[in-house]
């Protein structure tokens, strides 16, 4: 009788154990998701440190109109 309880568990105890298992699963899932998000975030930071930006693009001189070139030269 090593693994068996001495008495039958009440409904409240069973519900508590179920809730605890569910809570542990949700917590484990959140930690996994947080780790994945951090790896994405650090990749963006690494690109920014190298001078690249994932959100902006530098225009080439050929992409500018004559009016924009004149404004930049002023």
PQR file of N, CA, C, O and H, with PARSE charges and radii, in Angstrom:
ATOM      1  N   UNK A   1       0.819  -1.196   0.000 -0.4000 1.5000
ATOM      2  CA  UNK A   1       0.000   0.000   0.000 -0.0000 2.0000
ATOM      3  C   UNK A   1       0.859   1.255   0.000  0.5500 1.7000
ATOM      4  O   UNK A   1       0.482   2.260   0.603 -0.5500 1.4000
ATOM      5  N   UNK A   2       1.989   1.214  -0.656 -0.4000 1.5000
ATOM      6  CA  UNK A   2       2.923   2.330  -0.602 -0.0000 2.0000
ATOM      7  C   UNK A   2       2.378   3.576  -1.298  0.5500 1.7000
ATOM      8  O   UNK A   2       2.529   4.682  -0.780 -0.5500 1.4000
ATOM      9  H   UNK A   2       2.295   0.398  -1.146  0.4000 1.0000
ATOM     10  N   UNK A   3       1.750   3.415  -2.455 -0.4000 1.5000
ATOM     11  CA  UNK A   3       1.333   4.591  -3.207 -0.0000 2.0000
ATOM     12  C   UNK A   3      -0.116   4.977  -3.021  0.5500 1.7000
ATOM     13  O   UNK A   3      -0.576   5.937  -3.640 -0.5500 1.4000
ATOM     14  H   UNK A   3       1.627   2.516  -2.875  0.4000 1.0000
ATOM     15  N   UNK A   4      -0.844   4.269  -2.195 -0.4000 1.5000
ATOM     16  CA  UNK A   4      -2.271   4.526  -2.041 -0.0000 2.0000
ATOM     17  C   UNK A   4      -2.535   5.373  -0.799  0.5500 1.7000
ATOM     18  O   UNK A   4      -1.867   5.205   0.221 -0.5500 1.4000
ATOM     19  H   UNK A   4      -0.470   3.489  -1.692  0.4000 1.0000
ATOM     20  N   UNK A   5      -3.505   6.280  -0.883 -0.4000 1.5000
ATOM     21  CA  UNK A   5      -3.853   7.069   0.307 -0.0000 2.0000
ATOM     22  C   UNK A   5      -4.548   6.195   1.356  0.5500 1.7000
ATOM     23  O   UNK A   5      -5.137   5.166   1.025 -0.5500 1.4000
ATOM     24  H   UNK A   5      -4.047   6.416  -1.712  0.4000 1.0000
ATOM     25  N   UNK A   6      -4.475   6.609   2.603 -0.4000 1.5000
ATOM     26  CA  UNK A   6      -5.102   5.854   3.685 -0.0000 2.0000
ATOM     27  C   UNK A   6      -6.624   5.943   3.622  0.5500 1.7000
ATOM     28  O   UNK A   6      -7.318   5.018   4.043 -0.5500 1.4000
ATOM     29  H   UNK A   6      -3.997   7.446   2.872  0.4000 1.0000
ATOM     30  N   UNK A   7      -7.134   7.026   3.110 -0.4000 1.5000
ATOM     31  CA  UNK A   7      -8.576   7.202   2.984 -0.0000 2.0000
ATOM     32  C   UNK A   7      -8.890   7.710   1.585  0.5500 1.7000
ATOM     33  O   UNK A   7      -8.007   8.180   0.868 -0.5500 1.4000
ATOM     34  H   UNK A   7      -6.570   7.778   2.768  0.4000 1.0000
ATOM     35  N   UNK A   8     -10.122   7.614   1.219 -0.4000 1.5000
ATOM     36  CA  UNK A   8     -10.559   8.090  -0.084 -0.0000 2.0000
ATOM     37  C   UNK A   8     -10.548   9.618  -0.078  0.5500 1.7000
ATOM     38  O   UNK A   8     -10.945  10.240   0.908 -0.5500 1.4000
ATOM     39  H   UNK A   8     -10.840   7.232   1.802  0.4000 1.0000
ATOM     40  N   UNK A   9     -10.102  10.208  -1.155 -0.4000 1.5000
ATOM     41  CA  UNK A   9     -10.042  11.670  -1.228 -0.0000 2.0000
ATOM     42  C   UNK A   9     -11.440  12.252  -1.404  0.5500 1.7000
ATOM     43  O   UNK A   9     -12.303  11.674  -2.065 -0.5500 1.4000
ATOM     44  H   UNK A   9      -9.779   9.702  -1.955  0.4000 1.0000
ATOM     45  N   UNK A  10     -11.633  13.408  -0.793 -0.4000 1.5000
ATOM     46  CA  UNK A  10     -12.916  14.092  -0.954 -0.0000 2.0000
ATOM     47  C   UNK A  10     -12.949  14.777  -2.313  0.5500 1.7000
ATOM     48  O   UNK A  10     -11.918  14.942  -2.966 -0.5500 1.4000
ATOM     49  H   UNK A  10     -10.932  13.878  -0.256  0.4000 1.0000
ATOM     50  N   UNK A  11     -14.125  15.165  -2.719 -0.4000 1.5000
ATOM     51  CA  UNK A  11     -14.292  15.836  -4.006 -0.0000 2.0000
ATOM     52  C   UNK A  11     -13.478  17.134  -4.050  0.5500 1.7000
ATOM     53  O   UNK A  11     -12.908  17.476  -5.087 -0.5500 1.4000
ATOM     54  H   UNK A  11     -14.962  15.031  -2.189  0.4000 1.0000
ATOM     55  N   UNK A  12     -13.424  17.855  -2.925 -0.4000 1.5000
ATOM     56  CA  UNK A  12     -12.653  19.095  -2.857 -0.0000 2.0000
ATOM     57  C   UNK A  12     -11.165  18.856  -3.063  0.5500 1.7000
ATOM     58  O   UNK A  12     -10.488  19.637  -3.732 -0.5500 1.4000
ATOM     59  H   UNK A  12     -13.887  17.577  -2.083  0.4000 1.0000
ATOM     60  N   UNK A  13     -10.658  17.767  -2.483 -0.4000 1.5000
ATOM     61  CA  UNK A  13      -9.237  17.436  -2.652 -0.0000 2.0000
ATOM     62  C   UNK A  13      -8.926  17.061  -4.097  0.5500 1.7000
ATOM     63  O   UNK A  13      -7.890  17.447  -4.637 -0.5500 1.4000
ATOM     64  H   UNK A  13     -11.208  17.132  -1.939  0.4000 1.0000
ATOM     65  N   UNK A  14      -9.824  16.311  -4.713 -0.4000 1.5000
ATOM     66  CA  UNK A  14      -9.633  15.923  -6.112 -0.0000 2.0000
ATOM     67  C   UNK A  14      -9.641  17.160  -6.996  0.5500 1.7000
ATOM     68  O   UNK A  14      -8.810  17.285  -7.895 -0.5500 1.4000
ATOM     69  H   UNK A  14     -10.666  15.997  -4.273  0.4000 1.0000
ATOM     70  N   UNK A  15     -10.581  18.082  -6.745 -0.4000 1.5000
ATOM     71  CA  UNK A  15     -10.663  19.315  -7.527 -0.0000 2.0000
ATOM     72  C   UNK A  15      -9.406  20.155  -7.335  0.5500 1.7000
ATOM     73  O   UNK A  15      -8.886  20.727  -8.292 -0.5500 1.4000
ATOM     74  H   UNK A  15     -11.256  17.980  -6.015  0.4000 1.0000
ATOM     75  N   UNK A  16      -8.918  20.229  -6.097 -0.4000 1.5000
ATOM     76  CA  UNK A  16      -7.704  20.986  -5.800 -0.0000 2.0000
ATOM     77  C   UNK A  16      -6.507  20.410  -6.547  0.5500 1.7000
ATOM     78  O   UNK A  16      -5.710  21.155  -7.115 -0.5500 1.4000
ATOM     79  H   UNK A  16      -9.341  19.764  -5.319  0.4000 1.0000
ATOM     80  N   UNK A  17      -6.381  19.086  -6.548 -0.4000 1.5000
ATOM     81  CA  UNK A  17      -5.263  18.452  -7.255 -0.0000 2.0000
ATOM     82  C   UNK A  17      -5.375  18.683  -8.760  0.5500 1.7000
ATOM     83  O   UNK A  17      -4.369  18.898  -9.436 -0.5500 1.4000
ATOM     84  H   UNK A  17      -7.029  18.481  -6.087  0.4000 1.0000
ATOM     85  N   UNK A  18      -6.600  18.637  -9.279 -0.4000 1.5000
ATOM     86  CA  UNK A  18      -6.808  18.907 -10.704 -0.0000 2.0000
ATOM     87  C   UNK A  18      -6.396  20.340 -11.037  0.5500 1.7000
ATOM     88  O   UNK A  18      -5.693  20.581 -12.018 -0.5500 1.4000
ATOM     89  H   UNK A  18      -7.417  18.462  -8.729  0.4000 1.0000
ATOM     90  N   UNK A  19      -6.842  21.286 -10.210 -0.4000 1.5000
ATOM     91  CA  UNK A  19      -6.506  22.696 -10.436 -0.0000 2.0000
ATOM     92  C   UNK A  19      -5.002  22.928 -10.346  0.5500 1.7000
ATOM     93  O   UNK A  19      -4.445  23.713 -11.113 -0.5500 1.4000
ATOM     94  H   UNK A  19      -7.414  21.090  -9.413  0.4000 1.0000
ATOM     95  N   UNK A  20      -4.347  22.248  -9.414 -0.4000 1.5000
ATOM     96  CA  UNK A  20      -2.898  22.386  -9.269 -0.0000 2.0000
ATOM     97  C   UNK A  20      -2.179  21.873 -10.515  0.5500 1.7000
ATOM     98  O   UNK A  20      -1.249  22.514 -11.007 -0.5500 1.4000
ATOM     99  H   UNK A  20      -4.799  21.610  -8.791  0.4000 1.0000
ATOM    100  N   UNK A  21      -2.610  20.718 -11.025 -0.4000 1.5000
ATOM    101  CA  UNK A  21      -2.005  20.178 -12.247 -0.0000 2.0000
ATOM    102  C   UNK A  21      -2.209  21.101 -13.432  0.5500 1.7000
ATOM    103  O   UNK A  21      -1.300  21.308 -14.236 -0.5500 1.4000
ATOM    104  H   UNK A  21      -3.365  20.198 -10.625  0.4000 1.0000
ATOM    105  N   UNK A  22      -3.411  21.655 -13.535 -0.4000 1.5000
ATOM    106  CA  UNK A  22      -3.705  22.584 -14.633 -0.0000 2.0000
ATOM    107  C   UNK A  22      -2.865  23.853 -14.504  0.5500 1.7000
ATOM    108  O   UNK A  22      -2.356  24.371 -15.497 -0.5500 1.4000
ATOM    109  H   UNK A  22      -4.150  21.487 -12.882  0.4000 1.0000
ATOM    110  N   UNK A  23      -2.724  24.350 -13.275 -0.4000 1.5000
ATOM    111  CA  UNK A  23      -1.921  25.549 -13.031 -0.0000 2.0000
ATOM    112  C   UNK A  23      -0.459  25.317 -13.411  0.5500 1.7000
ATOM    113  O   UNK A  23       0.171  26.173 -14.032 -0.5500 1.4000
ATOM    114  H   UNK A  23      -3.138  23.929 -12.468  0.4000 1.0000
ATOM    115  N   UNK A  24       0.072  24.160 -13.034 -0.4000 1.5000
ATOM    116  CA  UNK A  24       1.463  23.839 -13.377 -0.0000 2.0000
ATOM    117  C   UNK A  24       1.648  23.766 -14.887  0.5500 1.7000
ATOM    118  O   UNK A  24       2.658  24.233 -15.413 -0.5500 1.4000
ATOM    119  H   UNK A  24      -0.439  23.465 -12.529  0.4000 1.0000
ATOM    120  N   UNK A  25       0.678  23.183 -15.585 -0.4000 1.5000
ATOM    121  CA  UNK A  25       0.766  23.087 -17.041 -0.0000 2.0000
ATOM    122  C   UNK A  25       0.746  24.475 -17.682  0.5500 1.7000
ATOM    123  O   UNK A  25       1.540  24.754 -18.580 -0.5500 1.4000
ATOM    124  H   UNK A  25      -0.143  22.803 -15.158  0.4000 1.0000
ATOM    125  N   UNK A  26      -0.154  25.338 -17.228 -0.4000 1.5000
ATOM    126  CA  UNK A  26      -0.249  26.695 -17.779 -0.0000 2.0000
ATOM    127  C   UNK A  26       1.035  27.465 -17.500  0.5500 1.7000
ATOM    128  O   UNK A  26       1.529  28.186 -18.367 -0.5500 1.4000
ATOM    129  H   UNK A  26      -0.800  25.111 -16.499  0.4000 1.0000
ATOM    130  N   UNK A  27       1.572  27.316 -16.306 -0.4000 1.5000
ATOM    131  CA  UNK A  27       2.815  28.006 -15.945 -0.0000 2.0000
ATOM    132  C   UNK A  27       3.976  27.533 -16.820  0.5500 1.7000
ATOM    133  O   UNK A  27       4.782  28.339 -17.282 -0.5500 1.4000
ATOM    134  H   UNK A  27       1.170  26.731 -15.602  0.4000 1.0000
ATOM    135  N   UNK A  28       4.053  26.225 -17.042 -0.4000 1.5000
ATOM    136  CA  UNK A  28       5.105  25.669 -17.889 -0.0000 2.0000
ATOM    137  C   UNK A  28       4.965  26.187 -19.318  0.5500 1.7000
ATOM    138  O   UNK A  28       5.966  26.510 -19.957 -0.5500 1.4000
ATOM    139  H   UNK A  28       3.397  25.570 -16.666  0.4000 1.0000
ATOM    140  N   UNK A  29       3.753  26.269 -19.819 -0.4000 1.5000
ATOM    141  CA  UNK A  29       3.492  26.775 -21.173 -0.0000 2.0000
ATOM    142  C   UNK A  29       3.875  28.251 -21.287  0.5500 1.7000
ATOM    143  O   UNK A  29       4.451  28.664 -22.294 -0.5500 1.4000
ATOM    144  H   UNK A  29       2.939  26.007 -19.300  0.4000 1.0000
ATOM    145  N   UNK A  30       3.561  29.041 -20.269 -0.4000 1.5000
ATOM    146  CA  UNK A  30       3.916  30.461 -20.280 -0.0000 2.0000
ATOM    147  C   UNK A  30       5.430  30.653 -20.269  0.5500 1.7000
ATOM    148  O   UNK A  30       5.950  31.526 -20.965 -0.5500 1.4000
ATOM    149  H   UNK A  30       3.094  28.705 -19.452  0.4000 1.0000
ATOM    150  N   UNK A  31       6.133  29.848 -19.487 -0.4000 1.5000
ATOM    151  CA  UNK A  31       7.595  29.937 -19.455 -0.0000 2.0000
ATOM    152  C   UNK A  31       8.182  29.585 -20.814  0.5500 1.7000
ATOM    153  O   UNK A  31       9.119  30.238 -21.272 -0.5500 1.4000
ATOM    154  H   UNK A  31       5.710  29.139 -18.922  0.4000 1.0000
ATOM    155  N   UNK A  32       7.640  28.555 -21.463 -0.4000 1.5000
ATOM    156  CA  UNK A  32       8.106  28.157 -22.795 -0.0000 2.0000
ATOM    157  C   UNK A  32       7.870  29.283 -23.796  0.5500 1.7000
ATOM    158  O   UNK A  32       8.749  29.612 -24.592 -0.5500 1.4000
ATOM    159  H   UNK A  32       6.879  28.023 -21.090  0.4000 1.0000
ATOM    160  N   UNK A  33       6.674  29.869 -23.749 -0.4000 1.5000
ATOM    161  CA  UNK A  33       6.341  30.946 -24.676 -0.0000 2.0000
ATOM    162  C   UNK A  33       7.222  32.166 -24.432  0.5500 1.7000
ATOM    163  O   UNK A  33       7.670  32.809 -25.381 -0.5500 1.4000
ATOM    164  H   UNK A  33       5.959  29.601 -23.102  0.4000 1.0000
ATOM    165  N   UNK A  34       7.471  32.483 -23.170 -0.4000 1.5000
ATOM    166  CA  UNK A  34       8.336  33.618 -22.829 -0.0000 2.0000
ATOM    167  C   UNK A  34       9.746  33.401 -23.367  0.5500 1.7000
ATOM    168  O   UNK A  34      10.364  34.336 -23.876 -0.5500 1.4000
ATOM    169  H   UNK A  34       7.107  31.961 -22.399  0.4000 1.0000
ATOM    170  N   UNK A  35      10.260  32.173 -23.260 -0.4000 1.5000
ATOM    171  CA  UNK A  35      11.589  31.850 -23.765 -0.0000 2.0000
ATOM    172  C   UNK A  35      11.631  32.034 -25.287  0.5500 1.7000
ATOM    173  O   UNK A  35      12.600  32.571 -25.825 -0.5500 1.4000
ATOM    174  H   UNK A  35       9.757  31.414 -22.846  0.4000 1.0000
ATOM    175  N   UNK A  36      10.581  31.587 -25.972 -0.4000 1.5000
ATOM    176  CA  UNK A  36      10.518  31.739 -27.426 -0.0000 2.0000
ATOM    177  C   UNK A  36      10.461  33.211 -27.820  0.5500 1.7000
ATOM    178  O   UNK A  36      11.117  33.620 -28.777 -0.5500 1.4000
ATOM    179  H   UNK A  36       9.794  31.151 -25.535  0.4000 1.0000
ATOM    180  N   UNK A  37       9.688  34.005 -27.094 -0.4000 1.5000
ATOM    181  CA  UNK A  37       9.591  35.434 -27.396 -0.0000 2.0000
ATOM    182  C   UNK A  37      10.911  36.147 -27.146  0.5500 1.7000
ATOM    183  O   UNK A  37      11.272  37.057 -27.892 -0.5500 1.4000
ATOM    184  H   UNK A  37       9.155  33.672 -26.316  0.4000 1.0000
ATOM    185  N   UNK A  38      11.628  35.750 -26.117 -0.4000 1.5000
ATOM    186  CA  UNK A  38      12.933  36.359 -25.845 -0.0000 2.0000
ATOM    187  C   UNK A  38      13.913  36.062 -26.970  0.5500 1.7000
ATOM    188  O   UNK A  38      14.722  36.919 -27.325 -0.5500 1.4000
ATOM    189  H   UNK A  38      11.335  35.010 -25.511  0.4000 1.0000
ATOM    190  N   UNK A  39      13.853  34.861 -27.534 -0.4000 1.5000
ATOM    191  CA  UNK A  39      14.773  34.529 -28.624 -0.0000 2.0000
ATOM    192  C   UNK A  39      14.459  35.359 -29.863  0.5500 1.7000
ATOM    193  O   UNK A  39      15.369  35.734 -30.602 -0.5500 1.4000
ATOM    194  H   UNK A  39      13.196  34.165 -27.245  0.4000 1.0000
ATOM    195  N   UNK A  40      13.191  35.646 -30.096 -0.4000 1.5000
ATOM    196  CA  UNK A  40      12.815  36.507 -31.224 -0.0000 2.0000
ATOM    197  C   UNK A  40      13.284  37.925 -30.954  0.5500 1.7000
ATOM    198  O   UNK A  40      13.837  38.580 -31.837 -0.5500 1.4000
ATOM    199  H   UNK A  40      12.452  35.341 -29.495  0.4000 1.0000
ATOM    200  N   UNK A  41      13.062  38.402 -29.729 -0.4000 1.5000
ATOM    201  CA  UNK A  41      13.430  39.761 -29.359 -0.0000 2.0000
ATOM    202  C   UNK A  41      14.940  39.970 -29.464  0.5500 1.7000
ATOM    203  O   UNK A  41      15.380  41.006 -29.963 -0.5500 1.4000
ATOM    204  H   UNK A  41      12.612  37.870 -29.012  0.4000 1.0000
ATOM    205  N   UNK A  42      15.738  39.010 -29.005 -0.4000 1.5000
ATOM    206  CA  UNK A  42      17.184  39.181 -29.057 -0.0000 2.0000
ATOM    207  C   UNK A  42      17.687  39.166 -30.494  0.5500 1.7000
ATOM    208  O   UNK A  42      18.693  39.806 -30.801 -0.5500 1.4000
ATOM    209  H   UNK A  42      15.381  38.169 -28.599  0.4000 1.0000
ATOM    210  N   UNK A  43      17.006  38.447 -31.378 -0.4000 1.5000
ATOM    211  CA  UNK A  43      17.411  38.454 -32.779 -0.0000 2.0000
ATOM    212  C   UNK A  43      17.210  39.843 -33.372  0.5500 1.7000
ATOM    213  O   UNK A  43      18.051  40.314 -34.138 -0.5500 1.4000
ATOM    214  H   UNK A  43      16.189  37.927 -31.129  0.4000 1.0000
ATOM    215  N   UNK A  44      16.117  40.498 -33.032 -0.4000 1.5000
ATOM    216  CA  UNK A  44      15.887  41.858 -33.514 -0.0000 2.0000
ATOM    217  C   UNK A  44      16.927  42.813 -32.938  0.5500 1.7000
ATOM    218  O   UNK A  44      17.418  43.696 -33.641 -0.5500 1.4000
ATOM    219  H   UNK A  44      15.434  40.115 -32.409  0.4000 1.0000
ATOM    220  N   UNK A  45      17.262  42.639 -31.667 -0.4000 1.5000
ATOM    221  CA  UNK A  45      18.262  43.499 -31.046 -0.0000 2.0000
ATOM    222  C   UNK A  45      19.625  43.294 -31.696  0.5500 1.7000
ATOM    223  O   UNK A  45      20.370  44.256 -31.887 -0.5500 1.4000
ATOM    224  H   UNK A  45      16.863  41.922 -31.096  0.4000 1.0000
ATOM    225  N   UNK A  46      19.954  42.068 -32.033 -0.4000 1.5000
ATOM    226  CA  UNK A  46      21.240  41.773 -32.655 -0.0000 2.0000
ATOM    227  C   UNK A  46      21.340  42.484 -34.004  0.5500 1.7000
ATOM    228  O   UNK A  46      22.385  43.049 -34.326 -0.5500 1.4000
ATOM    229  H   UNK A  46      19.349  41.287 -31.878  0.4000 1.0000
ATOM    230  N   UNK A  47      20.272  42.461 -34.792 -0.4000 1.5000
ATOM    231  CA  UNK A  47      20.268  43.139 -36.083 -0.0000 2.0000
ATOM    232  C   UNK A  47      20.399  44.648 -35.904  0.5500 1.7000
ATOM    233  O   UNK A  47      21.075  45.308 -36.693 -0.5500 1.4000
ATOM    234  H   UNK A  47      19.423  42.002 -34.530  0.4000 1.0000
ATOM    235  N   UNK A  48      19.767  45.194 -34.884 -0.4000 1.5000
ATOM    236  CA  UNK A  48      19.838  46.632 -34.646 -0.0000 2.0000
ATOM    237  C   UNK A  48      21.261  47.040 -34.260  0.5500 1.7000
ATOM    238  O   UNK A  48      21.730  48.109 -34.651 -0.5500 1.4000
ATOM    239  H   UNK A  48      19.218  44.658 -34.243  0.4000 1.0000
ATOM    240  N   UNK A  49      21.943  46.191 -33.494 -0.4000 1.5000
ATOM    241  CA  UNK A  49      23.316  46.502 -33.095 -0.0000 2.0000
ATOM    242  C   UNK A  49      24.256  46.492 -34.294  0.5500 1.7000
ATOM    243  O   UNK A  49      25.254  47.213 -34.306 -0.5500 1.4000
ATOM    244  H   UNK A  49      21.561  45.323 -33.176  0.4000 1.0000
ATOM    245  N   UNK A  50      23.948  45.684 -35.297 -0.4000 1.5000
ATOM    246  CA  UNK A  50      24.791  45.606 -36.483 -0.0000 2.0000
ATOM    247  C   UNK A  50      24.480  46.718 -37.483  0.5500 1.7000
ATOM    248  O   UNK A  50      25.085  46.784 -38.553 -0.5500 1.4000
ATOM    249  H   UNK A  50      23.137  45.099 -35.288  0.4000 1.0000
ATOM    250  N   UNK A  51      23.537  47.590 -37.130 -0.4000 1.5000
ATOM    251  CA  UNK A  51      23.213  48.699 -38.013 -0.0000 2.0000
ATOM    252  C   UNK A  51      22.014  48.436 -38.898  0.5500 1.7000
ATOM    253  O   UNK A  51      21.612  49.308 -39.668 -0.5500 1.4000
ATOM    254  H   UNK A  51      23.046  47.537 -36.260  0.4000 1.0000
ATOM    255  N   UNK A  52      21.445  47.273 -38.805 -0.4000 1.5000
ATOM    256  CA  UNK A  52      20.268  46.960 -39.598 -0.0000 2.0000
ATOM    257  C   UNK A  52      19.030  47.221 -38.758  0.5500 1.7000
ATOM    258  O   UNK A  52      19.067  47.152 -37.530 -0.5500 1.4000
ATOM    259  H   UNK A  52      21.771  46.564 -38.179  0.4000 1.0000
ATOM    260  N   UNK A  53      17.950  47.518 -39.432 -0.4000 1.5000
ATOM    261  CA  UNK A  53      16.693  47.685 -38.732 -0.0000 2.0000
ATOM    262  C   UNK A  53      15.622  46.917 -39.475  0.5500 1.7000
ATOM    263  O   UNK A  53      15.518  47.011 -40.698 -0.5500 1.4000
ATOM    264  H   UNK A  53      17.920  47.574 -40.430  0.4000 1.0000
ATOM    265  N   UNK A  54      14.839  46.171 -38.754 -0.4000 1.5000
ATOM    266  CA  UNK A  54      13.808  45.370 -39.404 -0.0000 2.0000
ATOM    267  C   UNK A  54      12.585  46.209 -39.748  0.5500 1.7000
ATOM    268  O   UNK A  54      11.753  45.772 -40.543 -0.5500 1.4000
ATOM    269  H   UNK A  54      14.924  46.095 -37.760  0.4000 1.0000
ATOM    270  N   UNK A  55      12.453  47.393 -39.174 -0.4000 1.5000
ATOM    271  CA  UNK A  55      11.265  48.204 -39.386 -0.0000 2.0000
ATOM    272  C   UNK A  55      11.496  49.358 -40.368  0.5500 1.7000
ATOM    273  O   UNK A  55      10.536  49.867 -40.946 -0.5500 1.4000
ATOM    274  H   UNK A  55      13.129  47.748 -38.528  0.4000 1.0000
ATOM    275  N   UNK A  56      12.718  49.766 -40.561 -0.4000 1.5000
ATOM    276  CA  UNK A  56      12.989  50.895 -41.451 -0.0000 2.0000
ATOM    277  C   UNK A  56      13.893  50.455 -42.586  0.5500 1.7000
ATOM    278  O   UNK A  56      14.610  49.459 -42.490 -0.5500 1.4000
ATOM    279  H   UNK A  56      13.497  49.352 -40.092  0.4000 1.0000
ATOM    280  N   UNK A  57      13.841  51.217 -43.655 -0.4000 1.5000
ATOM    281  CA  UNK A  57      14.671  50.917 -44.809 -0.0000 2.0000
ATOM    282  C   UNK A  57      15.300  52.229 -45.268  0.5500 1.7000
ATOM    283  O   UNK A  57      14.609  53.237 -45.415 -0.5500 1.4000
ATOM    284  H   UNK A  57      13.259  52.026 -43.734  0.4000 1.0000
ATOM    285  N   UNK A  58      16.579  52.212 -45.489 -0.4000 1.5000
ATOM    286  CA  UNK A  58      17.279  53.403 -45.958 -0.0000 2.0000
ATOM    287  C   UNK A  58      17.099  53.515 -47.472  0.5500 1.7000
ATOM    288  O   UNK A  58      17.328  52.559 -48.213 -0.5500 1.4000
ATOM    289  H   UNK A  58      17.141  51.393 -45.370  0.4000 1.0000
ATOM    290  N   UNK A  59      16.686  54.697 -47.908 -0.4000 1.5000
ATOM    291  CA  UNK A  59      16.478  54.914 -49.337 -0.0000 2.0000
ATOM    292  C   UNK A  59      17.805  55.131 -50.048  0.5500 1.7000
ATOM    293  O   UNK A  59      18.717  55.761 -49.514 -0.5500 1.4000
ATOM    294  H   UNK A  59      16.500  55.473 -47.306  0.4000 1.0000
ATOM    295  N   UNK A  60      17.895  54.608 -51.238 -0.4000 1.5000
ATOM    296  CA  UNK A  60      19.053  54.867 -52.083 -0.0000 2.0000
ATOM    297  C   UNK A  60      18.865  56.205 -52.783  0.5500 1.7000
ATOM    298  O   UNK A  60      17.747  56.708 -52.893 -0.5500 1.4000
ATOM    299  H   UNK A  60      17.154  54.095 -51.672  0.4000 1.0000
ATOM    300  N   UNK A  61      19.944  56.764 -53.244 -0.4000 1.5000
ATOM    301  CA  UNK A  61      19.889  58.048 -53.938 -0.0000 2.0000
ATOM    302  C   UNK A  61      19.001  57.952 -55.181  0.5500 1.7000
ATOM    303  O   UNK A  61      18.331  58.921 -55.539 -0.5500 1.4000
ATOM    304  H   UNK A  61      20.852  56.356 -53.154  0.4000 1.0000
ATOM    305  N   UNK A  62      18.993  56.798 -55.836 -0.4000 1.5000
ATOM    306  CA  UNK A  62      18.191  56.622 -57.046 -0.0000 2.0000
ATOM    307  C   UNK A  62      16.695  56.612 -56.747  0.5500 1.7000
ATOM    308  O   UNK A  62      15.887  56.909 -57.626 -0.5500 1.4000
ATOM    309  H   UNK A  62      19.538  56.011 -55.545  0.4000 1.0000
ATOM    310  N   UNK A  63      16.323  56.275 -55.522 -0.4000 1.5000
ATOM    311  CA  UNK A  63      14.910  56.194 -55.151 -0.0000 2.0000
ATOM    312  C   UNK A  63      14.287  57.564 -54.896  0.5500 1.7000
ATOM    313  O   UNK A  63      13.062  57.683 -54.866 -0.5500 1.4000
ATOM    314  H   UNK A  63      16.979  56.033 -54.808  0.4000 1.0000
ATOM    315  N   UNK A  64      15.098  58.590 -54.714 -0.4000 1.5000
ATOM    316  CA  UNK A  64      14.592  59.913 -54.377 -0.0000 2.0000
ATOM    317  C   UNK A  64      14.145  60.673 -55.623  0.5500 1.7000
ATOM    318  O   UNK A  64      14.724  60.531 -56.700 -0.5500 1.4000
ATOM    319  H   UNK A  64      16.093  58.493 -54.739  0.4000 1.0000
ATOM    320  N   UNK A  65      13.100  61.482 -55.448 -0.4000 1.5000
ATOM    321  CA  UNK A  65      12.673  62.358 -56.544 -0.0000 2.0000
ATOM    322  C   UNK A  65      13.557  63.597 -56.537  0.5500 1.7000
ATOM    323  O   UNK A  65      14.328  63.809 -55.601 -0.5500 1.4000
ATOM    324  H   UNK A  65      12.630  61.597 -54.573  0.4000 1.0000
ATOM    325  N   UNK A  66      13.447  64.410 -57.572 -0.4000 1.5000
ATOM    326  CA  UNK A  66      14.267  65.627 -57.653 -0.0000 2.0000
ATOM    327  C   UNK A  66      13.956  66.575 -56.505  0.5500 1.7000
ATOM    328  O   UNK A  66      14.863  67.193 -55.949 -0.5500 1.4000
ATOM    329  H   UNK A  66      12.821  64.238 -58.332  0.4000 1.0000
ATOM    330  N   UNK A  67      12.685  66.694 -56.147 -0.4000 1.5000
ATOM    331  CA  UNK A  67      12.304  67.584 -55.045 -0.0000 2.0000
ATOM    332  C   UNK A  67      12.898  67.109 -53.715  0.5500 1.7000
ATOM    333  O   UNK A  67      13.360  67.918 -52.910 -0.5500 1.4000
ATOM    334  H   UNK A  67      11.948  66.191 -56.599  0.4000 1.0000
ATOM    335  N   UNK A  68      12.881  65.808 -53.498 -0.4000 1.5000
ATOM    336  CA  UNK A  68      13.441  65.266 -52.259 -0.0000 2.0000
ATOM    337  C   UNK A  68      14.952  65.461 -52.211  0.5500 1.7000
ATOM    338  O   UNK A  68      15.506  65.752 -51.151 -0.5500 1.4000
ATOM    339  H   UNK A  68      12.506  65.152 -54.152  0.4000 1.0000
ATOM    340  N   UNK A  69      15.619  65.304 -53.349 -0.4000 1.5000
ATOM    341  CA  UNK A  69      17.067  65.534 -53.401 -0.0000 2.0000
ATOM    342  C   UNK A  69      17.398  66.976 -53.075  0.5500 1.7000
ATOM    343  O   UNK A  69      18.353  67.250 -52.350 -0.5500 1.4000
ATOM    344  H   UNK A  69      15.168  65.068 -54.210  0.4000 1.0000
ATOM    345  N   UNK A  70      16.604  67.908 -53.614 -0.4000 1.5000
ATOM    346  CA  UNK A  70      16.837  69.329 -53.347 -0.0000 2.0000
ATOM    347  C   UNK A  70      16.635  69.645 -51.867  0.5500 1.7000
ATOM    348  O   UNK A  70      17.392  70.428 -51.292 -0.5500 1.4000
ATOM    349  H   UNK A  70      15.827  67.685 -54.204  0.4000 1.0000
ATOM    350  N   UNK A  71      15.625  69.044 -51.250 -0.4000 1.5000
ATOM    351  CA  UNK A  71      15.384  69.275 -49.826 -0.0000 2.0000
ATOM    352  C   UNK A  71      16.538  68.748 -48.974  0.5500 1.7000
ATOM    353  O   UNK A  71      16.916  69.372 -47.983 -0.5500 1.4000
ATOM    354  H   UNK A  71      15.010  68.408 -51.717  0.4000 1.0000
ATOM    355  N   UNK A  72      17.087  67.615 -49.355 -0.4000 1.5000
ATOM    356  CA  UNK A  72      18.197  67.049 -48.597 -0.0000 2.0000
ATOM    357  C   UNK A  72      19.467  67.873 -48.736  0.5500 1.7000
ATOM    358  O   UNK A  72      20.270  67.935 -47.806 -0.5500 1.4000
ATOM    359  H   UNK A  72      16.779  67.108 -50.160  0.4000 1.0000
ATOM    360  N   UNK A  73      19.656  68.502 -49.882 -0.4000 1.5000
ATOM    361  CA  UNK A  73      20.876  69.280 -50.114 -0.0000 2.0000
ATOM    362  C   UNK A  73      20.826  70.631 -49.420  0.5500 1.7000
ATOM    363  O   UNK A  73      21.867  71.263 -49.246 -0.5500 1.4000
ATOM    364  H   UNK A  73      19.004  68.451 -50.638  0.4000 1.0000
ATOM    365  N   UNK A  74      19.667  71.084 -49.025 -0.4000 1.5000
ATOM    366  CA  UNK A  74      19.548  72.406 -48.376 -0.0000 2.0000
ATOM    367  C   UNK A  74      20.045  72.395 -46.977  0.5500 1.7000
ATOM    368  O   UNK A  74      20.012  73.424 -46.302 -0.5500 1.4000
ATOM    369  H   UNK A  74      18.821  70.570 -49.166  0.4000 1.0000
TER
END
